Amino acid sequence: MKPNVGGWDRIARVVVGLLLIGLAATGTVGAWGYIGIVPIVTAAIGWCPAYLPFGISTCKTKD
């Protein structure tokens, strides 16, 4: 797997993931908020399968 999630994208994924999990833990959004685990995992491994069909990569390319 070639990394396709770059720096700012990773930070945003962690923030959104933690926010969703926090809201789910407090009961604000319900159990579906635990889906926040997905962006955290994709940020941790640096690869997002949803980017593949569209050819998106937020990683800086090495020249």
N, C-alpha and C positions, 0 to 999 in steps of 0.2 A: 504494500500500500504506500503510494507516494503521498506525503503530507499535502493537504490542500486547505488547511485552516491556519491563517497567519496570526500575528501578534494581537492586533486590536480586536480581531474577530474572536480570538480565544478569551480575551478579557470580557467582552460583551456576553459571550456564552456563559461564562462562570457567574457573572452578575445576575443575568436573567435566570439561570438555573437555581441559584441560591434564593433569589426573590420568590420564585414559584414554590420551592420547597418550604420556605418560611411561611408563605401564605397558606399552604396546605397544612402545615403543622399547627397553625393557629386556628384552622377551621374556616378561614375567610373564603377560600375558593373551592373547598372540598378536596376529595382524594385525588382528583385529576391533576392537581398541582404537583404531585410527585413525579410527573412527566419531566420536571426540571432536572431529573437525573440524566436525561439524554443529552442536553447541551453540555453538561459538566463532563460527561464521559467523552464526547466528541472533542471538547477542548483539551482534555487530558491526553488523548491519543493523537490529536492533531490531524484527524481525518474525518470528513463528513460524507457519508454515502449519498446524501441528497444533492451534493454538488456535482457528482459524477455525470448524470445525464445532461447537465447544462454546461459542462466544461468549465466550471467556476473554480478559481483558486485564489485565495487571499494571501498566499505565501509569496514572499519576494523571490523572484527568480535570480539564480546565480548566472552571471554573464561569463 
